């Protein structure tokens, strides 16, 4: 966890699982870091998810500035291989290095310190998801303060 920020993937899980995890963590925010917050899985598209979370007293925020481009996602499944290294480096240089991503990371840091945050994306396994890179960037920013 990075400063009151934990990651969570909804692959194979339900909105009720997300609510339970968020409450167990003591967080007030679910921050969606998918580029496009659409899902074929019931309840995980932006409006439906925001409404379900609100019913449980939780806040929802979509930060597309931290989303992983569609054509870069497959590489993240290659945890220890070249394709994974290329995908992670591309995400760091093309997404995380931007000013809009820096502002989004600042917002996450603020929310995490104040209210607690669960970073949401699809992949259940953090090592196969770009949210691990988001959390790494947050830890690195904190180390330089």
Rosetta blueprint (number, residue, H / E / L):
1 X L
2 X L
3 X L
4 X L
5 X E
6 X E
7 X E
8 X E
9 X E
10 X L
11 X L
12 X L
13 X L
14 X L
15 X H
16 X H
17 X H
18 X H
19 X H
20 X H
21 X H
22 X H
23 X H
24 X H
25 X H
26 X L
27 X L
28 X L
29 X E
30 X E
31 X E
32 X E
33 X L
34 X L
35 X L
36 X L
37 X L
38 X L
39 X L
40 X L
41 X L
42 X L
43 X L
44 X L
45 X L
46 X H
47 X H
48 X H
49 X H
50 X H
51 X H
52 X H
53 X H
54 X H
55 X H
56 X L
57 X L
58 X L
59 X E
60 X E
61 X E
62 X E
63 X L
64 X H
65 X H
66 X H
67 X L
68 X L
69 X L
70 X H
71 X H
72 X H
73 X L
74 X H
75 X H
76 X H
77 X H
78 X L
79 X L
80 X L
81 X L
82 X H
83 X H
84 X H
85 X H
86 X H
87 X H
88 X H
89 X H
90 X H
91 X H
92 X H
93 X H
94 X H
95 X H
96 X H
97 X L
98 X L
99 X H
100 X H
101 X H
102 X H
103 X H
104 X H
105 X H
106 X H
107 X H
108 X H
109 X H
110 X H
111 X H
112 X H
113 X H
114 X H
115 X L
116 X L
117 X E
118 X E
119 X E
120 X E
121 X E
122 X L
123 X L
124 X L
125 X L
126 X H
127 X H
128 X H
129 X L
130 X L
131 X H
132 X H
133 X H
134 X H
135 X H
136 X H
137 X H
138 X H
139 X H
140 X H
141 X H
142 X H
143 X H
144 X L
145 X L
